[in-house]
């Protein structure tokens, strides 16, 4: 028999970011980008690189190093980032309560989609770490879009996985997640786990901000995921 909670949430899609949200990778990515630029004699402060984690690699090189570097070295730097990130992958762990969030959302009737622009290889690796495929309604990777966040393409690709969803909410950790959701006309909930501040996340469009996945789970009914008028 369908519970009242499950019935109430059917038709709502929870779009979950991976990097920095379910998997603790943001600082690994920042170090990987630092090393990739340094390979070409370009030394950038790690804090500045961190501020752009969550933005697609196609935009990141220009954003942090300028159009000239993108034109000359963009593909090489992106390739280097992938290589250096692979060297750090053994240190990557799930965020606390990552599996629990997926299970709670599924059990309460939400359609759960991993809305990530990670590479297909990283997506499969992280899905294996999460071990919740039976609770998912779909997943996206960089292969599904031409432009990554903050463009809205990933949000739209994720929504295509759940065509019957009446509305959706993006759960992410970066200003780029919130901006992509806003451009797609989707509400967003943000976490502090990616290293962005609450004022920054709210300015980017987050309707609610939580310190951790556990806090989000505990206060799920106070988020745009749940229809407050229902």
RODREN-614103 format. One record per residue (C-alpha): residue number from 1; x, y, z. Coordinates in Angstrom, 1 decimal, always signed. Each point is the difference from the previous one (the first is absolute). Layout:
N
<rec><n>NUM</n><xx>X</xx><yy>Y</yy><zz>Z</zz></rec>
...
//
This chain:
230
<rec><n>1</n><xx>+0.0</xx><yy>+0.0</yy><zz>+0.0</zz></rec>
<rec><n>2</n><xx>+1.3</xx><yy>+3.5</yy><zz>-0.9</zz></rec>
<rec><n>3</n><xx>+0.7</xx><yy>+2.2</yy><zz>+3.1</zz></rec>
<rec><n>4</n><xx>-1.4</xx><yy>+3.5</yy><zz>+0.2</zz></rec>
<rec><n>5</n><xx>+3.6</xx><yy>+1.4</yy><zz>-0.1</zz></rec>
<rec><n>6</n><xx>+0.9</xx><yy>-2.0</yy><zz>-3.1</zz></rec>
<rec><n>7</n><xx>-3.2</xx><yy>+1.0</yy><zz>-1.8</zz></rec>
<rec><n>8</n><xx>+0.6</xx><yy>+3.6</yy><zz>+0.9</zz></rec>
<rec><n>9</n><xx>+3.5</xx><yy>+0.1</yy><zz>-1.5</zz></rec>
<rec><n>10</n><xx>-0.7</xx><yy>-2.0</yy><zz>-3.2</zz></rec>
<rec><n>11</n><xx>+0.6</xx><yy>+2.2</yy><zz>-3.0</zz></rec>
<rec><n>12</n><xx>+2.8</xx><yy>+1.9</yy><zz>+1.6</zz></rec>
<rec><n>13</n><xx>+3.6</xx><yy>-0.6</yy><zz>-1.3</zz></rec>
<rec><n>14</n><xx>+3.0</xx><yy>+0.4</yy><zz>+2.3</zz></rec>
<rec><n>15</n><xx>+3.0</xx><yy>+0.9</yy><zz>-2.2</zz></rec>
<rec><n>16</n><xx>+3.2</xx><yy>-0.8</yy><zz>+1.9</zz></rec>
<rec><n>17</n><xx>+3.4</xx><yy>+1.4</yy><zz>-0.8</zz></rec>
<rec><n>18</n><xx>+2.9</xx><yy>-2.4</yy><zz>+0.6</zz></rec>
<rec><n>19</n><xx>+3.3</xx><yy>+1.9</yy><zz>+0.5</zz></rec>
<rec><n>20</n><xx>+0.0</xx><yy>+1.8</yy><zz>+3.3</zz></rec>
<rec><n>21</n><xx>-3.6</xx><yy>-1.1</yy><zz>+0.8</zz></rec>
<rec><n>22</n><xx>+0.0</xx><yy>-3.8</yy><zz>+0.2</zz></rec>
<rec><n>23</n><xx>+3.7</xx><yy>-0.5</yy><zz>-0.5</zz></rec>
<rec><n>24</n><xx>+2.8</xx><yy>+2.0</yy><zz>+1.7</zz></rec>
<rec><n>25</n><xx>+2.0</xx><yy>+1.1</yy><zz>-3.0</zz></rec>
<rec><n>26</n><xx>+0.1</xx><yy>+3.7</yy><zz>-0.3</zz></rec>
<rec><n>27</n><xx>+3.4</xx><yy>+0.6</yy><zz>+1.5</zz></rec>
<rec><n>28</n><xx>+1.4</xx><yy>-3.0</yy><zz>-1.9</zz></rec>
<rec><n>29</n><xx>-1.2</xx><yy>+1.7</yy><zz>-3.2</zz></rec>
<rec><n>30</n><xx>+1.6</xx><yy>+3.3</yy><zz>+1.1</zz></rec>
<rec><n>31</n><xx>+3.3</xx><yy>-1.7</yy><zz>+0.5</zz></rec>
<rec><n>32</n><xx>-0.3</xx><yy>-1.9</yy><zz>-3.3</zz></rec>
<rec><n>33</n><xx>-0.7</xx><yy>+3.3</yy><zz>-1.9</zz></rec>
<rec><n>34</n><xx>+2.9</xx><yy>+1.7</yy><zz>+1.8</zz></rec>
<rec><n>35</n><xx>+2.4</xx><yy>-2.8</yy><zz>-1.1</zz></rec>
<rec><n>36</n><xx>-1.4</xx><yy>+0.0</yy><zz>-3.5</zz></rec>
<rec><n>37</n><xx>+0.7</xx><yy>+3.7</yy><zz>-0.5</zz></rec>
<rec><n>38</n><xx>+3.4</xx><yy>-0.2</yy><zz>+1.7</zz></rec>
<rec><n>39</n><xx>+1.0</xx><yy>-2.7</yy><zz>-2.5</zz></rec>
<rec><n>40</n><xx>-0.1</xx><yy>+2.9</yy><zz>-2.5</zz></rec>
<rec><n>41</n><xx>+1.8</xx><yy>+2.5</yy><zz>+2.2</zz></rec>
<rec><n>42</n><xx>-3.2</xx><yy>+1.7</yy><zz>+1.1</zz></rec>
<rec><n>43</n><xx>-0.2</xx><yy>+0.3</yy><zz>+3.8</zz></rec>
<rec><n>44</n><xx>-3.5</xx><yy>+1.0</yy><zz>+1.3</zz></rec>
<rec><n>45</n><xx>-1.0</xx><yy>+0.3</yy><zz>+3.6</zz></rec>
<rec><n>46</n><xx>-1.9</xx><yy>-3.1</yy><zz>+1.2</zz></rec>
<rec><n>47</n><xx>-2.7</xx><yy>+2.1</yy><zz>+1.6</zz></rec>
<rec><n>48</n><xx>-0.8</xx><yy>+1.6</yy><zz>-3.3</zz></rec>
<rec><n>49</n><xx>-0.3</xx><yy>-3.3</yy><zz>-1.7</zz></rec>
<rec><n>50</n><xx>-2.2</xx><yy>-1.2</yy><zz>+2.8</zz></rec>
<rec><n>51</n><xx>-2.4</xx><yy>+2.9</yy><zz>-0.6</zz></rec>
<rec><n>52</n><xx>-0.6</xx><yy>-1.5</yy><zz>-3.5</zz></rec>
<rec><n>53</n><xx>-0.5</xx><yy>-3.7</yy><zz>+0.9</zz></rec>
<rec><n>54</n><xx>-3.4</xx><yy>-1.0</yy><zz>-1.1</zz></rec>
<rec><n>55</n><xx>+0.4</xx><yy>+2.0</yy><zz>-3.2</zz></rec>
<rec><n>56</n><xx>+0.5</xx><yy>-2.2</yy><zz>-3.1</zz></rec>
<rec><n>57</n><xx>+3.6</xx><yy>-0.4</yy><zz>-1.2</zz></rec>
<rec><n>58</n><xx>-0.9</xx><yy>+1.6</yy><zz>-3.3</zz></rec>
<rec><n>59</n><xx>-0.6</xx><yy>+3.3</yy><zz>+1.7</zz></rec>
<rec><n>60</n><xx>+2.4</xx><yy>-0.3</yy><zz>+2.9</zz></rec>
<rec><n>61</n><xx>+3.3</xx><yy>+0.4</yy><zz>-1.8</zz></rec>
<rec><n>62</n><xx>-1.1</xx><yy>+3.4</yy><zz>-1.5</zz></rec>
<rec><n>63</n><xx>-1.6</xx><yy>+1.1</yy><zz>+3.2</zz></rec>
<rec><n>64</n><xx>+3.1</xx><yy>-0.5</yy><zz>+2.1</zz></rec>
<rec><n>65</n><xx>+2.8</xx><yy>+0.5</yy><zz>-2.5</zz></rec>
<rec><n>66</n><xx>-1.4</xx><yy>+2.0</yy><zz>-2.9</zz></rec>
<rec><n>67</n><xx>-1.1</xx><yy>-0.6</yy><zz>-3.6</zz></rec>
<rec><n>68</n><xx>+3.6</xx><yy>-0.1</yy><zz>-1.2</zz></rec>
<rec><n>69</n><xx>+0.8</xx><yy>-3.0</yy><zz>+2.2</zz></rec>
<rec><n>70</n><xx>-3.2</xx><yy>-1.7</yy><zz>-1.1</zz></rec>
<rec><n>71</n><xx>+0.9</xx><yy>+0.5</yy><zz>-3.6</zz></rec>
<rec><n>72</n><xx>+3.6</xx><yy>-1.2</yy><zz>+0.3</zz></rec>
<rec><n>73</n><xx>-0.3</xx><yy>-2.7</yy><zz>+2.7</zz></rec>
<rec><n>74</n><xx>-3.6</xx><yy>-0.6</yy><zz>+0.9</zz></rec>
<rec><n>75</n><xx>-0.3</xx><yy>-3.6</yy><zz>-1.1</zz></rec>
<rec><n>76</n><xx>+3.4</xx><yy>-0.9</yy><zz>+1.4</zz></rec>
<rec><n>77</n><xx>-0.8</xx><yy>+1.5</yy><zz>+3.4</zz></rec>
<rec><n>78</n><xx>-3.3</xx><yy>-1.8</yy><zz>+0.2</zz></rec>
<rec><n>79</n><xx>+1.8</xx><yy>-3.3</yy><zz>-0.9</zz></rec>
<rec><n>80</n><xx>+2.5</xx><yy>+0.7</yy><zz>+2.7</zz></rec>
<rec><n>81</n><xx>-2.7</xx><yy>+0.7</yy><zz>+2.5</zz></rec>
<rec><n>82</n><xx>-1.5</xx><yy>-3.4</yy><zz>-0.7</zz></rec>
<rec><n>83</n><xx>+3.4</xx><yy>-1.7</yy><zz>+0.3</zz></rec>
<rec><n>84</n><xx>+0.8</xx><yy>+1.7</yy><zz>+3.3</zz></rec>
<rec><n>85</n><xx>-3.5</xx><yy>-0.6</yy><zz>+1.4</zz></rec>
<rec><n>86</n><xx>+0.3</xx><yy>-3.7</yy><zz>-0.8</zz></rec>
<rec><n>87</n><xx>+3.2</xx><yy>+0.0</yy><zz>+2.2</zz></rec>
<rec><n>88</n><xx>-2.0</xx><yy>+1.3</yy><zz>+2.9</zz></rec>
<rec><n>89</n><xx>-3.1</xx><yy>-2.2</yy><zz>-0.4</zz></rec>
<rec><n>90</n><xx>+1.1</xx><yy>-2.5</yy><zz>+2.6</zz></rec>
<rec><n>91</n><xx>-0.4</xx><yy>+2.7</yy><zz>+2.6</zz></rec>
<rec><n>92</n><xx>-3.6</xx><yy>+0.9</yy><zz>-0.9</zz></rec>
<rec><n>93</n><xx>-2.7</xx><yy>-1.0</yy><zz>+2.4</zz></rec>
<rec><n>94</n><xx>-3.8</xx><yy>+0.3</yy><zz>+0.1</zz></rec>
<rec><n>95</n><xx>-1.5</xx><yy>+2.9</yy><zz>+1.9</zz></rec>
<rec><n>96</n><xx>-1.5</xx><yy>-1.1</yy><zz>+3.3</zz></rec>
<rec><n>97</n><xx>-3.7</xx><yy>-1.0</yy><zz>-0.5</zz></rec>
<rec><n>98</n><xx>+0.3</xx><yy>-0.1</yy><zz>-3.8</zz></rec>
<rec><n>99</n><xx>-1.6</xx><yy>-3.4</yy><zz>-0.3</zz></rec>
<rec><n>100</n><xx>-2.6</xx><yy>+0.9</yy><zz>+2.7</zz></rec>
<rec><n>101</n><xx>-1.1</xx><yy>+3.1</yy><zz>-2.0</zz></rec>
<rec><n>102</n><xx>-0.7</xx><yy>-2.1</yy><zz>-3.1</zz></rec>
<rec><n>103</n><xx>-1.8</xx><yy>-2.6</yy><zz>+2.0</zz></rec>
<rec><n>104</n><xx>-2.2</xx><yy>+2.5</yy><zz>+1.9</zz></rec>
<rec><n>105</n><xx>-0.9</xx><yy>+1.8</yy><zz>-3.2</zz></rec>
<rec><n>106</n><xx>-0.9</xx><yy>-3.2</yy><zz>-1.8</zz></rec>
<rec><n>107</n><xx>-2.0</xx><yy>-1.4</yy><zz>+3.0</zz></rec>
<rec><n>108</n><xx>-1.9</xx><yy>+3.3</yy><zz>+0.2</zz></rec>
<rec><n>109</n><xx>-1.1</xx><yy>-0.3</yy><zz>-3.7</zz></rec>
<rec><n>110</n><xx>+2.4</xx><yy>+2.4</yy><zz>-1.7</zz></rec>
<rec><n>111</n><xx>+1.5</xx><yy>-0.9</yy><zz>-3.4</zz></rec>
<rec><n>112</n><xx>+3.7</xx><yy>+0.2</yy><zz>+0.6</zz></rec>
<rec><n>113</n><xx>+2.4</xx><yy>+0.9</yy><zz>-2.9</zz></rec>
<rec><n>114</n><xx>+3.8</xx><yy>+0.6</yy><zz>+0.3</zz></rec>
<rec><n>115</n><xx>+0.3</xx><yy>+3.3</yy><zz>-1.9</zz></rec>
<rec><n>116</n><xx>+3.8</xx><yy>+0.1</yy><zz>-0.5</zz></rec>
<rec><n>117</n><xx>+2.3</xx><yy>+1.2</yy><zz>-2.7</zz></rec>
<rec><n>118</n><xx>+2.8</xx><yy>-2.3</yy><zz>+1.2</zz></rec>
<rec><n>119</n><xx>+1.7</xx><yy>-2.1</yy><zz>-2.7</zz></rec>
<rec><n>120</n><xx>-1.7</xx><yy>-3.3</yy><zz>-0.8</zz></rec>
<rec><n>121</n><xx>+2.9</xx><yy>-1.8</yy><zz>+1.7</zz></rec>
<rec><n>122</n><xx>-0.3</xx><yy>+2.0</yy><zz>+3.2</zz></rec>
<rec><n>123</n><xx>-3.8</xx><yy>-0.4</yy><zz>+0.0</zz></rec>
<rec><n>124</n><xx>+0.3</xx><yy>-3.8</yy><zz>-0.1</zz></rec>
<rec><n>125</n><xx>+2.6</xx><yy>+0.1</yy><zz>+2.7</zz></rec>
<rec><n>126</n><xx>-2.1</xx><yy>+2.1</yy><zz>+2.3</zz></rec>
<rec><n>127</n><xx>-3.1</xx><yy>-2.0</yy><zz>-0.7</zz></rec>
<rec><n>128</n><xx>+1.9</xx><yy>-3.1</yy><zz>+1.1</zz></rec>
<rec><n>129</n><xx>+1.1</xx><yy>+1.8</yy><zz>+3.2</zz></rec>
<rec><n>130</n><xx>-3.6</xx><yy>+1.0</yy><zz>+0.7</zz></rec>
<rec><n>131</n><xx>-1.5</xx><yy>-3.4</yy><zz>-0.8</zz></rec>
<rec><n>132</n><xx>-3.5</xx><yy>+1.3</yy><zz>-0.3</zz></rec>
<rec><n>133</n><xx>-0.8</xx><yy>-0.6</yy><zz>-3.6</zz></rec>
<rec><n>134</n><xx>-3.2</xx><yy>-1.9</yy><zz>+0.9</zz></rec>
<rec><n>135</n><xx>-1.3</xx><yy>+3.3</yy><zz>+1.5</zz></rec>
<rec><n>136</n><xx>+0.9</xx><yy>+2.3</yy><zz>-2.9</zz></rec>
<rec><n>137</n><xx>-2.2</xx><yy>+1.0</yy><zz>-2.9</zz></rec>
<rec><n>138</n><xx>+2.9</xx><yy>+1.1</yy><zz>-2.2</zz></rec>
<rec><n>139</n><xx>+3.4</xx><yy>+1.8</yy><zz>-0.1</zz></rec>
<rec><n>140</n><xx>+1.8</xx><yy>+2.4</yy><zz>-2.3</zz></rec>
<rec><n>141</n><xx>+3.6</xx><yy>+0.6</yy><zz>-0.9</zz></rec>
<rec><n>142</n><xx>+2.0</xx><yy>+2.4</yy><zz>-2.1</zz></rec>
<rec><n>143</n><xx>-0.8</xx><yy>-2.2</yy><zz>-3.0</zz></rec>
<rec><n>144</n><xx>-3.7</xx><yy>+1.1</yy><zz>+0.2</zz></rec>
<rec><n>145</n><xx>+0.6</xx><yy>+3.7</yy><zz>-0.6</zz></rec>
<rec><n>146</n><xx>+2.0</xx><yy>+2.5</yy><zz>-2.1</zz></rec>
<rec><n>147</n><xx>+0.4</xx><yy>+2.6</yy><zz>+2.8</zz></rec>
<rec><n>148</n><xx>+0.5</xx><yy>-0.8</yy><zz>+3.7</zz></rec>
<rec><n>149</n><xx>-1.1</xx><yy>+2.1</yy><zz>+3.0</zz></rec>
<rec><n>150</n><xx>-0.8</xx><yy>+2.9</yy><zz>+0.4</zz></rec>
<rec><n>151</n><xx>-1.8</xx><yy>-0.6</yy><zz>-3.3</zz></rec>
<rec><n>152</n><xx>-3.3</xx><yy>-1.8</yy><zz>+0.7</zz></rec>
<rec><n>153</n><xx>+0.6</xx><yy>-2.9</yy><zz>-2.4</zz></rec>
<rec><n>154</n><xx>+0.7</xx><yy>-2.5</yy><zz>+2.8</zz></rec>
<rec><n>155</n><xx>-3.2</xx><yy>+0.9</yy><zz>+1.8</zz></rec>
<rec><n>156</n><xx>-2.0</xx><yy>-0.5</yy><zz>-3.2</zz></rec>
<rec><n>157</n><xx>+1.8</xx><yy>-3.3</yy><zz>-0.8</zz></rec>
<rec><n>158</n><xx>-0.9</xx><yy>-1.2</yy><zz>+3.5</zz></rec>
<rec><n>159</n><xx>-3.6</xx><yy>+0.9</yy><zz>-0.4</zz></rec>
<rec><n>160</n><xx>-0.1</xx><yy>-2.0</yy><zz>-3.2</zz></rec>
<rec><n>161</n><xx>+0.6</xx><yy>-3.1</yy><zz>+2.1</zz></rec>
<rec><n>162</n><xx>-3.3</xx><yy>+0.6</yy><zz>+1.9</zz></rec>
<rec><n>163</n><xx>-2.4</xx><yy>+1.3</yy><zz>-2.7</zz></rec>
<rec><n>164</n><xx>-3.0</xx><yy>-0.5</yy><zz>+2.3</zz></rec>
<rec><n>165</n><xx>+1.4</xx><yy>+2.3</yy><zz>+2.8</zz></rec>
<rec><n>166</n><xx>-2.3</xx><yy>+3.0</yy><zz>+0.6</zz></rec>
<rec><n>167</n><xx>+2.7</xx><yy>+2.0</yy><zz>+1.7</zz></rec>
<rec><n>168</n><xx>+3.6</xx><yy>-0.4</yy><zz>+1.1</zz></rec>
<rec><n>169</n><xx>+2.6</xx><yy>+1.3</yy><zz>+2.5</zz></rec>
<rec><n>170</n><xx>+3.8</xx><yy>+0.0</yy><zz>-0.5</zz></rec>
<rec><n>171</n><xx>+2.1</xx><yy>-0.9</yy><zz>+3.0</zz></rec>
<rec><n>172</n><xx>+3.6</xx><yy>+1.2</yy><zz>-0.3</zz></rec>
<rec><n>173</n><xx>+3.0</xx><yy>+1.6</yy><zz>+1.8</zz></rec>
<rec><n>174</n><xx>+1.2</xx><yy>+2.7</yy><zz>-2.3</zz></rec>
<rec><n>175</n><xx>-1.2</xx><yy>+3.4</yy><zz>-1.4</zz></rec>
<rec><n>176</n><xx>+0.3</xx><yy>-1.6</yy><zz>-3.4</zz></rec>
<rec><n>177</n><xx>-2.6</xx><yy>-2.7</yy><zz>+0.9</zz></rec>
<rec><n>178</n><xx>-2.4</xx><yy>+2.7</yy><zz>+1.3</zz></rec>
<rec><n>179</n><xx>+0.5</xx><yy>+2.2</yy><zz>-3.1</zz></rec>
<rec><n>180</n><xx>-0.6</xx><yy>-2.9</yy><zz>-2.4</zz></rec>
<rec><n>181</n><xx>-3.2</xx><yy>-0.9</yy><zz>+1.8</zz></rec>
<rec><n>182</n><xx>-1.2</xx><yy>+3.6</yy><zz>-0.1</zz></rec>
<rec><n>183</n><xx>+0.7</xx><yy>+0.2</yy><zz>-3.7</zz></rec>
<rec><n>184</n><xx>-2.0</xx><yy>-3.1</yy><zz>-0.5</zz></rec>
<rec><n>185</n><xx>-2.9</xx><yy>+1.3</yy><zz>+2.1</zz></rec>
<rec><n>186</n><xx>+0.6</xx><yy>-2.6</yy><zz>+2.7</zz></rec>
<rec><n>187</n><xx>+0.2</xx><yy>+0.7</yy><zz>+3.8</zz></rec>
<rec><n>188</n><xx>+3.2</xx><yy>-0.9</yy><zz>+1.8</zz></rec>
<rec><n>189</n><xx>+1.1</xx><yy>-1.1</yy><zz>+3.4</zz></rec>
<rec><n>190</n><xx>+3.7</xx><yy>+0.5</yy><zz>+0.9</zz></rec>
<rec><n>191</n><xx>+2.5</xx><yy>-1.5</yy><zz>+2.4</zz></rec>
<rec><n>192</n><xx>+3.1</xx><yy>+1.5</yy><zz>+1.6</zz></rec>
<rec><n>193</n><xx>+2.0</xx><yy>-3.1</yy><zz>-0.8</zz></rec>
<rec><n>194</n><xx>+1.6</xx><yy>+1.4</yy><zz>-3.1</zz></rec>
<rec><n>195</n><xx>+1.6</xx><yy>+2.9</yy><zz>+1.8</zz></rec>
<rec><n>196</n><xx>-2.3</xx><yy>+2.8</yy><zz>-1.2</zz></rec>
<rec><n>197</n><xx>-1.7</xx><yy>+2.3</yy><zz>+2.6</zz></rec>
<rec><n>198</n><xx>-3.7</xx><yy>+0.2</yy><zz>+0.7</zz></rec>
<rec><n>199</n><xx>-0.3</xx><yy>+3.6</yy><zz>-1.3</zz></rec>
<rec><n>200</n><xx>+1.7</xx><yy>-0.9</yy><zz>-3.2</zz></rec>
<rec><n>201</n><xx>-2.2</xx><yy>-3.0</yy><zz>-0.5</zz></rec>
<rec><n>202</n><xx>-3.2</xx><yy>+2.0</yy><zz>+0.7</zz></rec>
<rec><n>203</n><xx>+1.1</xx><yy>+2.8</yy><zz>-2.3</zz></rec>
<rec><n>204</n><xx>+0.5</xx><yy>-2.7</yy><zz>-2.7</zz></rec>
<rec><n>205</n><xx>-3.6</xx><yy>-1.1</yy><zz>+0.5</zz></rec>
<rec><n>206</n><xx>-0.1</xx><yy>-2.6</yy><zz>+2.8</zz></rec>
<rec><n>207</n><xx>-3.4</xx><yy>+0.0</yy><zz>+1.8</zz></rec>
<rec><n>208</n><xx>+1.5</xx><yy>-1.8</yy><zz>+3.0</zz></rec>
<rec><n>209</n><xx>+3.5</xx><yy>-0.8</yy><zz>+1.2</zz></rec>
<rec><n>210</n><xx>+1.2</xx><yy>-2.7</yy><zz>+2.4</zz></rec>
<rec><n>211</n><xx>+3.4</xx><yy>-0.8</yy><zz>+1.6</zz></rec>
<rec><n>212</n><xx>-0.2</xx><yy>-3.7</yy><zz>-0.9</zz></rec>
<rec><n>213</n><xx>-2.0</xx><yy>-2.7</yy><zz>-1.6</zz></rec>
<rec><n>214</n><xx>-1.1</xx><yy>-1.2</yy><zz>+3.5</zz></rec>
<rec><n>215</n><xx>-1.4</xx><yy>+3.5</yy><zz>+0.7</zz></rec>
<rec><n>216</n><xx>-1.8</xx><yy>-0.1</yy><zz>-3.3</zz></rec>
<rec><n>217</n><xx>-1.5</xx><yy>-3.4</yy><zz>+0.8</zz></rec>
<rec><n>218</n><xx>-1.2</xx><yy>+1.2</yy><zz>+3.4</zz></rec>
<rec><n>219</n><xx>-1.6</xx><yy>+3.1</yy><zz>-1.5</zz></rec>
<rec><n>220</n><xx>-1.3</xx><yy>-1.4</yy><zz>-3.3</zz></rec>
<rec><n>221</n><xx>-3.5</xx><yy>+1.3</yy><zz>+0.6</zz></rec>
<rec><n>222</n><xx>+1.3</xx><yy>+3.5</yy><zz>+0.2</zz></rec>
<rec><n>223</n><xx>+1.4</xx><yy>-0.1</yy><zz>-3.6</zz></rec>
<rec><n>224</n><xx>-1.5</xx><yy>+0.7</yy><zz>-3.4</zz></rec>
<rec><n>225</n><xx>+0.0</xx><yy>-3.7</yy><zz>-0.6</zz></rec>
<rec><n>226</n><xx>-3.1</xx><yy>-0.3</yy><zz>+2.2</zz></rec>
<rec><n>227</n><xx>-3.1</xx><yy>+1.9</yy><zz>-1.1</zz></rec>
<rec><n>228</n><xx>-0.6</xx><yy>+2.3</yy><zz>+3.0</zz></rec>
<rec><n>229</n><xx>-3.6</xx><yy>+0.4</yy><zz>-1.1</zz></rec>
<rec><n>230</n><xx>-0.7</xx><yy>-3.6</yy><zz>-0.4</zz></rec>
//
